[in-house]
C-alpha cells in the first residue's frame, strides 16, 4: 500500500495514506478558497456491501458494479498540470468560467485525453473533435435537468470527464469499469444510452413531448454525427419533430466524414467573419420574432421566406435547406472550435421559449489540436501522430484473423464467379475488407450505417442476376431484421449473409456483442444457417454460399485470431447442406459443438482424455437444417449429449432439443444438456 496524490476539485490536494475502502485520507491544503467534499461514492468506488448512501438509483447501481478499487498509482495521473480541470467536479463548475478560461480548459481536456490515448487501443479522434462543443453545451445548459443526448459513444469522452468520471477514464472498457458509451446506469448526466447511433433524435423528441405534456420547461439537446446521418431513422425522427413542432435542439457535428471520396476531396466549408455574424443574427430572438411575424400576411410571409432561404443558401453548405424542408429551423455553419460563437448561438437558441425544433450545423475537425497539445502528444507518444491516431497494429505483427481468411476466400471465389458482388454495412470497416474494396472497386459497395438499405440493396442485386455477399456485423444485422424477413427470406432471394463479430467481442462490450443472430436467423423458414469451426470450414462455407442460388444463406464467424498459425489457404470445397461430422470417437458422453465452440469441445476432450475419459466430439456445422442422422446416432450411442454454443436462448441448442423431443429420443437413456457463453440471456 503506497501513498498517492489526488488532484481534487477546488484546489485541494488529497494524500492517500491508508486503505481507500476505509477512506482514511489526510489533507494538505493548497487553497482553502472553496470547501472540498471527497465523495468517493460519486465515482462509484464502493465495496460490495458498503453502507454509503448514493444520490440516485443510477449511481447506486453503478456503485455496486464498481466493486474493485483500482490501484491508486494508475487511478490518478498528473503528467501535465491541469489546474482548471482539477476544479471541475461537475458541469455546474463551468458556469462562472470566462471564455478564455474555457479555452484553457479545452486544452487541458485534450491533454488528458492524449494521456488516455497512449494507453487505450481505440481511437479518440471523435472526442477530440468535440471538446469545445462539449464544453459549450455544459456551459450553457443545465444538465441533468436539461437532457443531453449523444448519438455516438466515441464522442462522449470529454462529456464523461466533465460529469464526474475523470478518475475512472483509464478503466474504460474494463471489467467493472466505465462503458465507452453513455449509459443510464452509469451517470445521471447520461439521459439515454447510445447504441448503434441514430437514436438520439427519436429519443430526444419523445422526451420533449413528455416534457410538454407534463408542463415542464427543461431543454432537450441531441448531438448527431456524419456517420449517423446515413441511417434513415434520423430523417424519420426529424420529419416527425418538424410535424410535432416541439422545442428541441439538434446539433449536427459535421467532421466531413463521408463514404464518398469526392465529397472529402472538395474544399471544406469555410467559416468567415461575415458568416459568423449572420449566424448570430439568424439565431437571435429578434430575428426569430420577425420571421414569425412575417407569417401574418401571406405576401409578406412569402417574401420573408424567400429572403431567408436565399440568405441560408449564401452562408450555408449545399443541402442545408433539406433540414428546413423537414421542419427544423437551420442555423449554421458554426465553427465547432470557436467557443465564443458556440456559446453565443447556444445561448440565443436556449433563450427562445417557443421555437420548435432547431438544427445547429457545427463544423469540426477530427484532428484539431492546439499547438501546445500537438507538441505534447508527439513528444510523449510518438506512435500516435497528431495527424491522426491509427488503432490498427502494424501488419507485420498482426495475428491473422477470420476476416483475413474471409477476404482471401472471397477473392478466390470472385475469380471463379465474375458475378459476385460485395455489400458492406456497419459503423466502421475492418482493415481486412479494404483489400476487397481496392481489388474490386466496381463490385464492392460500402453503405455505412444503412443496414436496412444494405439488405434490400443486396436483394435487388440478386434479382438483377448477380451473386451478392452482404457483410454485416452480428449486432448491426439486428437493425435490418424486417428487411431480412420480407425482402429476402419470404421471397427466397439468394442473398449470402456474412455475419462478422459473432459471439463475445471482448472489451467492445454489450453494444457490439453478437449474441442473437443464430436465434433470429434460424427461425426463418427459407434461411440456411451455418457456422464454421475453424478457418478451413470458413473457406468451405464461402464456396458453399457461392453455389446456392435458390434460397438465402448465412454464416457467422467470431472476432479474433484463427485456429492455425501456418496461414495455408486451401481452395474452398462446397459442403453438403445440413451435414455435420464426427471429429473424435468416444464413449458415453458426446460433445456437439456449433461454430467456434467446437474448438472448446476439442480442448475439453484433450483434458478428459488425460484422465482416462474418452468422449465423442462432433461438429454440427449447420443449425438449419440440422443433421438429423448425426443427432440420432449421438443419442442412440451415448448416455449424455452436451451441446455447446455461443449465443442466446432459442439458438442451436433449442433446435436440437426440439428435434430430440419430437422424435422420442428423450424416452431412451440419453440425457441432454446445454452449455452457452451467454447465461444472462
MOMO-V833790 format. One record per backbone hydrogen bond with DSSP energy under -0.5 kcal/mol. CO is the residue of the C=O (numbers start at 1). NH is the residue of the N-H. E is the energy in kcal/mol with one decimal. If there is no record, write none. Layout:
co=CO nh=NH e=E
co=CO nh=NH e=E
//
This chain:
co=4 nh=6 e=-0.5
co=4 nh=16 e=-2.7
co=5 nh=7 e=-0.5
co=6 nh=8 e=-0.9
co=6 nh=14 e=-2.4
co=8 nh=11 e=-0.8
co=9 nh=12 e=-0.9
co=10 nh=34 e=-0.5
co=11 nh=30 e=-0.7
co=11 nh=31 e=-0.9
co=12 nh=8 e=-2.1
co=12 nh=14 e=-0.6
co=13 nh=28 e=-1.7
co=14 nh=6 e=-3.0
co=14 nh=16 e=-0.6
co=15 nh=17 e=-0.6
co=15 nh=26 e=-2.1
co=16 nh=4 e=-0.6
co=19 nh=22 e=-0.8
co=19 nh=24 e=-1.4
co=20 nh=23 e=-1.2
co=23 nh=25 e=-1.0
co=24 nh=17 e=-0.9
co=24 nh=18 e=-0.7
co=26 nh=15 e=-2.0
co=28 nh=13 e=-1.0
co=36 nh=38 e=-0.6
co=37 nh=39 e=-1.6
co=38 nh=40 e=-1.0
co=39 nh=42 e=-1.3
co=39 nh=43 e=-0.5
co=40 nh=43 e=-0.7
co=40 nh=45 e=-1.9
co=41 nh=44 e=-1.1
co=44 nh=46 e=-1.8
co=47 nh=50 e=-2.3
co=56 nh=60 e=-1.9
co=57 nh=61 e=-2.4
co=58 nh=62 e=-2.5
co=59 nh=63 e=-2.4
co=60 nh=64 e=-1.8
co=61 nh=65 e=-1.4
co=62 nh=66 e=-2.4
co=65 nh=67 e=-1.8
co=66 nh=46 e=-0.9
co=67 nh=69 e=-0.6
co=71 nh=74 e=-0.9
co=71 nh=75 e=-1.9
co=72 nh=76 e=-1.8
co=82 nh=86 e=-2.2
co=83 nh=87 e=-0.6
co=84 nh=87 e=-1.0
co=84 nh=88 e=-0.6
co=85 nh=88 e=-1.0
co=87 nh=89 e=-0.9
co=90 nh=93 e=-2.1
co=91 nh=94 e=-2.0
co=92 nh=95 e=-1.0
co=94 nh=97 e=-1.2
co=98 nh=102 e=-2.3
co=99 nh=103 e=-2.0
co=100 nh=104 e=-2.0
co=101 nh=105 e=-2.4
co=102 nh=106 e=-2.1
co=103 nh=107 e=-1.8
co=104 nh=108 e=-2.1
co=105 nh=109 e=-2.5
co=106 nh=110 e=-2.0
co=107 nh=111 e=-1.9
co=108 nh=112 e=-2.4
co=109 nh=113 e=-2.8
co=110 nh=114 e=-2.1
co=111 nh=115 e=-1.5
co=112 nh=116 e=-1.6
co=113 nh=117 e=-2.6
co=114 nh=118 e=-1.4
co=116 nh=119 e=-1.6
co=116 nh=120 e=-1.9
co=124 nh=128 e=-2.5
co=125 nh=129 e=-1.8
co=126 nh=130 e=-0.7
co=127 nh=130 e=-0.5
co=128 nh=131 e=-0.9
co=130 nh=134 e=-2.8
co=131 nh=135 e=-2.3
co=132 nh=136 e=-2.7
co=133 nh=137 e=-2.4
co=134 nh=138 e=-2.2
co=135 nh=139 e=-1.9
co=136 nh=140 e=-2.0
co=137 nh=141 e=-2.7
co=141 nh=143 e=-0.6
co=142 nh=145 e=-0.9
co=142 nh=146 e=-2.7
co=146 nh=148 e=-0.5
co=147 nh=149 e=-0.5
co=147 nh=221 e=-3.3
co=148 nh=191 e=-0.9
co=149 nh=223 e=-2.3
co=152 nh=155 e=-1.3
co=153 nh=156 e=-1.9
co=156 nh=160 e=-2.3
co=157 nh=161 e=-2.0
co=158 nh=162 e=-2.1
co=159 nh=163 e=-0.8
co=160 nh=163 e=-0.5
co=160 nh=165 e=-1.8
co=161 nh=164 e=-0.8
co=161 nh=166 e=-0.6
co=165 nh=168 e=-1.0
co=166 nh=169 e=-1.5
co=168 nh=171 e=-1.7
co=168 nh=178 e=-0.6
co=169 nh=172 e=-1.5
co=171 nh=174 e=-1.5
co=174 nh=177 e=-2.4
co=178 nh=173 e=-2.8
co=182 nh=194 e=-1.1
co=183 nh=186 e=-1.5
co=183 nh=187 e=-1.5
co=187 nh=190 e=-1.2
co=189 nh=191 e=-1.1
co=199 nh=203 e=-2.5
co=200 nh=204 e=-2.9
co=201 nh=205 e=-2.4
co=202 nh=206 e=-2.0
co=203 nh=207 e=-2.2
co=204 nh=208 e=-2.3
co=205 nh=209 e=-2.4
co=206 nh=210 e=-2.3
co=207 nh=211 e=-2.3
co=208 nh=212 e=-2.2
co=209 nh=213 e=-2.5
co=210 nh=214 e=-1.9
co=211 nh=215 e=-0.7
co=211 nh=216 e=-2.4
co=212 nh=215 e=-0.8
co=219 nh=147 e=-2.6
co=220 nh=249 e=-2.7
co=221 nh=149 e=-3.0
co=222 nh=224 e=-0.5
co=222 nh=251 e=-3.4
co=223 nh=151 e=-2.1
co=224 nh=253 e=-3.1
co=225 nh=229 e=-1.1
co=226 nh=229 e=-0.7
co=227 nh=230 e=-1.3
co=228 nh=231 e=-1.5
co=231 nh=234 e=-1.0
co=231 nh=235 e=-0.6
co=232 nh=236 e=-2.1
co=233 nh=237 e=-2.5
co=234 nh=238 e=-2.3
co=235 nh=239 e=-2.4
co=236 nh=240 e=-2.0
co=237 nh=241 e=-2.6
co=238 nh=242 e=-2.5
co=239 nh=243 e=-1.7
co=240 nh=244 e=-2.7
co=241 nh=245 e=-2.1
co=241 nh=246 e=-0.6
co=248 nh=358 e=-2.3
co=249 nh=222 e=-2.8
co=249 nh=251 e=-0.5
co=250 nh=252 e=-0.6
co=250 nh=360 e=-2.8
co=251 nh=224 e=-2.8
co=251 nh=253 e=-0.8
co=252 nh=254 e=-1.1
co=252 nh=362 e=-2.6
co=253 nh=226 e=-0.8
co=253 nh=255 e=-0.9
co=254 nh=364 e=-2.2
co=259 nh=261 e=-0.7
co=260 nh=263 e=-1.0
co=260 nh=264 e=-1.3
co=261 nh=265 e=-1.3
co=262 nh=266 e=-0.7
co=263 nh=266 e=-0.8
co=270 nh=272 e=-0.6
co=272 nh=276 e=-2.3
co=273 nh=277 e=-2.0
co=274 nh=278 e=-2.6
co=275 nh=279 e=-2.1
co=276 nh=280 e=-1.7
co=277 nh=281 e=-2.0
co=278 nh=282 e=-2.8
co=279 nh=283 e=-1.9
co=281 nh=284 e=-1.1
co=284 nh=288 e=-1.7
co=285 nh=289 e=-2.4
co=286 nh=290 e=-2.2
co=287 nh=291 e=-2.4
co=288 nh=292 e=-2.4
co=289 nh=293 e=-2.8
co=290 nh=294 e=-1.8
co=292 nh=295 e=-1.3
co=293 nh=296 e=-1.8
co=297 nh=301 e=-2.6
co=298 nh=302 e=-2.2
co=299 nh=303 e=-2.2
co=300 nh=304 e=-2.7
co=301 nh=305 e=-2.6
co=302 nh=306 e=-2.2
co=303 nh=307 e=-2.4
co=304 nh=308 e=-2.8
co=305 nh=309 e=-2.6
co=306 nh=310 e=-2.4
co=307 nh=311 e=-2.4
co=308 nh=312 e=-2.1
co=309 nh=313 e=-2.2
co=310 nh=314 e=-1.5
co=311 nh=315 e=-2.0
co=312 nh=316 e=-2.9
co=317 nh=320 e=-1.7
co=319 nh=322 e=-1.6
co=320 nh=323 e=-0.9
co=320 nh=324 e=-0.6
co=321 nh=325 e=-1.9
co=322 nh=326 e=-1.4
co=323 nh=328 e=-2.7
co=324 nh=327 e=-1.0
co=328 nh=330 e=-0.7
co=329 nh=359 e=-2.6
co=331 nh=361 e=-3.1
co=334 nh=336 e=-0.6
co=334 nh=363 e=-3.1
co=335 nh=338 e=-1.5
co=337 nh=339 e=-0.8
co=338 nh=342 e=-2.4
co=339 nh=343 e=-2.8
co=340 nh=344 e=-2.3
co=341 nh=345 e=-2.6
co=342 nh=346 e=-2.5
co=343 nh=347 e=-2.6
co=344 nh=348 e=-2.3
co=345 nh=349 e=-2.5
co=346 nh=350 e=-2.6
co=347 nh=351 e=-1.2
co=349 nh=352 e=-1.2
co=356 nh=248 e=-0.8
co=357 nh=329 e=-2.5
co=358 nh=250 e=-3.4
co=358 nh=360 e=-0.5
co=359 nh=331 e=-2.7
co=359 nh=361 e=-0.6
co=360 nh=252 e=-2.4
co=360 nh=362 e=-0.8
co=361 nh=333 e=-0.6
co=361 nh=334 e=-2.7
co=362 nh=254 e=-3.3
co=362 nh=364 e=-0.6
co=363 nh=336 e=-3.0
co=365 nh=368 e=-1.5
co=370 nh=374 e=-2.5
co=371 nh=375 e=-2.3
co=372 nh=376 e=-1.8
co=373 nh=377 e=-2.4
co=374 nh=378 e=-2.3
co=375 nh=379 e=-2.1
co=376 nh=380 e=-3.1
co=377 nh=381 e=-2.5
co=381 nh=384 e=-2.2
co=383 nh=385 e=-0.7
co=385 nh=388 e=-1.9
co=388 nh=390 e=-0.6
co=389 nh=391 e=-0.7
co=394 nh=397 e=-1.8
co=394 nh=398 e=-0.8
co=400 nh=562 e=-2.0
co=401 nh=405 e=-1.6
co=402 nh=406 e=-2.5
co=403 nh=407 e=-2.4
co=404 nh=408 e=-2.1
co=405 nh=409 e=-2.5
co=406 nh=410 e=-2.7
co=407 nh=411 e=-2.2
co=408 nh=412 e=-1.9
co=409 nh=413 e=-2.4
co=410 nh=414 e=-2.6
co=411 nh=415 e=-1.1
co=412 nh=416 e=-1.1
co=413 nh=417 e=-3.0
co=416 nh=418 e=-0.6
co=417 nh=420 e=-1.5
co=419 nh=467 e=-2.9
co=421 nh=469 e=-2.4
co=422 nh=445 e=-2.8
co=423 nh=471 e=-3.3
co=424 nh=447 e=-2.7
co=425 nh=473 e=-0.6
co=430 nh=433 e=-1.0
co=430 nh=434 e=-0.6
co=431 nh=434 e=-1.0
co=431 nh=435 e=-0.5
co=432 nh=435 e=-1.2
co=432 nh=436 e=-0.6
co=433 nh=437 e=-2.1
co=434 nh=438 e=-2.1
co=435 nh=439 e=-2.5
co=436 nh=440 e=-3.0
co=438 nh=441 e=-0.6
co=440 nh=443 e=-1.4
co=440 nh=444 e=-0.7
co=443 nh=422 e=-3.1
co=444 nh=446 e=-0.5
co=445 nh=424 e=-3.2
co=445 nh=447 e=-0.7
co=448 nh=426 e=-2.6
co=448 nh=450 e=-0.8
co=450 nh=454 e=-2.3
co=451 nh=455 e=-2.0
co=452 nh=456 e=-1.9
co=453 nh=457 e=-3.1
co=454 nh=458 e=-2.1
co=455 nh=459 e=-1.9
co=456 nh=460 e=-2.2
co=457 nh=461 e=-2.2
co=458 nh=462 e=-2.2
co=459 nh=463 e=-2.2
co=460 nh=464 e=-1.3
co=461 nh=466 e=-2.1
co=462 nh=465 e=-1.8
co=466 nh=468 e=-0.6
co=467 nh=421 e=-1.7
co=468 nh=470 e=-0.5
co=468 nh=496 e=-1.9
co=469 nh=423 e=-2.7
co=469 nh=471 e=-0.8
co=470 nh=472 e=-0.7
co=470 nh=498 e=-2.6
co=471 nh=425 e=-2.1
co=472 nh=500 e=-1.2
co=473 nh=476 e=-0.7
co=473 nh=477 e=-1.7
co=474 nh=478 e=-0.7
co=476 nh=479 e=-1.0
co=477 nh=480 e=-1.4
co=478 nh=481 e=-1.2
co=480 nh=484 e=-2.0
co=481 nh=485 e=-2.4
co=482 nh=486 e=-2.7
co=483 nh=487 e=-1.5
co=483 nh=488 e=-0.7
co=484 nh=489 e=-3.0
co=485 nh=490 e=-2.6
co=488 nh=493 e=-2.2
co=489 nh=492 e=-1.4
co=493 nh=495 e=-2.0
co=495 nh=497 e=-0.8
co=495 nh=553 e=-2.0
co=496 nh=470 e=-2.6
co=496 nh=498 e=-0.6
co=497 nh=499 e=-0.7
co=497 nh=555 e=-2.1
co=498 nh=472 e=-2.3
co=498 nh=500 e=-0.8
co=499 nh=557 e=-1.9
co=500 nh=474 e=-2.9
co=502 nh=559 e=-0.5
co=503 nh=514 e=-2.4
co=505 nh=508 e=-1.5
co=506 nh=509 e=-1.3
co=509 nh=512 e=-1.0
co=509 nh=513 e=-0.5
co=513 nh=515 e=-1.1
co=514 nh=503 e=-2.7
co=515 nh=648 e=-2.0
co=516 nh=520 e=-2.4
co=517 nh=521 e=-2.1
co=518 nh=522 e=-1.9
co=519 nh=523 e=-0.6
co=521 nh=524 e=-1.2
co=527 nh=529 e=-0.5
co=528 nh=554 e=-2.7
co=529 nh=623 e=-2.2
co=529 nh=624 e=-1.7
co=530 nh=556 e=-1.2
co=531 nh=595 e=-0.7
co=534 nh=538 e=-1.6
co=535 nh=539 e=-2.0
co=536 nh=540 e=-1.9
co=537 nh=541 e=-2.5
co=538 nh=542 e=-1.8
co=539 nh=543 e=-1.8
co=540 nh=544 e=-2.3
co=541 nh=545 e=-2.6
co=542 nh=546 e=-2.0
co=543 nh=547 e=-1.1
co=544 nh=547 e=-0.5
co=544 nh=548 e=-1.3
co=552 nh=528 e=-1.6
co=553 nh=497 e=-2.9
co=554 nh=530 e=-2.0
co=555 nh=499 e=-2.8
co=556 nh=532 e=-0.8
co=557 nh=502 e=-2.1
co=560 nh=402 e=-1.6
co=568 nh=570 e=-0.5
co=576 nh=579 e=-1.3
co=581 nh=583 e=-0.5
co=581 nh=619 e=-3.2
co=584 nh=617 e=-2.1
co=587 nh=589 e=-3.7
co=588 nh=639 e=-1.6
co=588 nh=640 e=-2.7
co=589 nh=616 e=-2.9
co=590 nh=592 e=-0.6
co=590 nh=642 e=-3.0
co=591 nh=593 e=-0.7
co=591 nh=618 e=-2.9
co=592 nh=644 e=-2.3
co=593 nh=620 e=-2.6
co=594 nh=597 e=-1.2
co=595 nh=598 e=-1.9
co=596 nh=599 e=-1.2
co=596 nh=600 e=-0.5
co=597 nh=601 e=-1.8
co=598 nh=602 e=-2.1
co=599 nh=603 e=-1.8
co=600 nh=604 e=-2.3
co=601 nh=605 e=-2.4
co=602 nh=606 e=-2.0
co=603 nh=607 e=-1.9
co=604 nh=608 e=-2.6
co=605 nh=609 e=-2.2
co=606 nh=610 e=-1.1
co=607 nh=611 e=-0.7
co=608 nh=611 e=-0.8
co=608 nh=613 e=-2.6
co=609 nh=612 e=-1.4
co=612 nh=614 e=-0.6
co=613 nh=615 e=-0.6
co=614 nh=587 e=-2.2
co=616 nh=591 e=-3.4
co=617 nh=583 e=-2.6
co=617 nh=584 e=-1.8
co=618 nh=593 e=-2.5
co=618 nh=620 e=-0.6
co=619 nh=581 e=-2.2
co=620 nh=622 e=-3.1
co=621 nh=531 e=-2.3
co=624 nh=529 e=-2.8
co=626 nh=628 e=-1.4
co=627 nh=631 e=-2.0
co=628 nh=632 e=-2.4
co=629 nh=633 e=-2.2
co=630 nh=634 e=-2.3
co=631 nh=635 e=-2.3
co=632 nh=636 e=-2.2
co=633 nh=637 e=-1.3
co=634 nh=638 e=-0.6
co=637 nh=588 e=-0.6
co=639 nh=671 e=-2.4
co=640 nh=590 e=-2.5
co=641 nh=643 e=-0.6
co=641 nh=673 e=-2.6
co=642 nh=592 e=-2.9
co=643 nh=675 e=-2.9
co=644 nh=594 e=-1.7
co=645 nh=647 e=-0.5
co=645 nh=677 e=-0.8
co=647 nh=678 e=-0.7
co=648 nh=651 e=-1.0
co=651 nh=655 e=-1.6
co=652 nh=656 e=-2.1
co=653 nh=657 e=-2.8
co=654 nh=658 e=-2.1
co=655 nh=659 e=-2.1
co=656 nh=660 e=-2.5
co=657 nh=661 e=-2.5
co=658 nh=662 e=-2.7
co=659 nh=663 e=-1.8
co=660 nh=665 e=-1.8
co=660 nh=666 e=-0.8
co=661 nh=664 e=-1.1
co=664 nh=667 e=-1.3
co=665 nh=668 e=-1.1
co=671 nh=641 e=-2.8
co=673 nh=643 e=-2.6
co=675 nh=645 e=-2.3
co=677 nh=679 e=-0.9
co=678 nh=681 e=-0.9
co=681 nh=649 e=-0.6
//
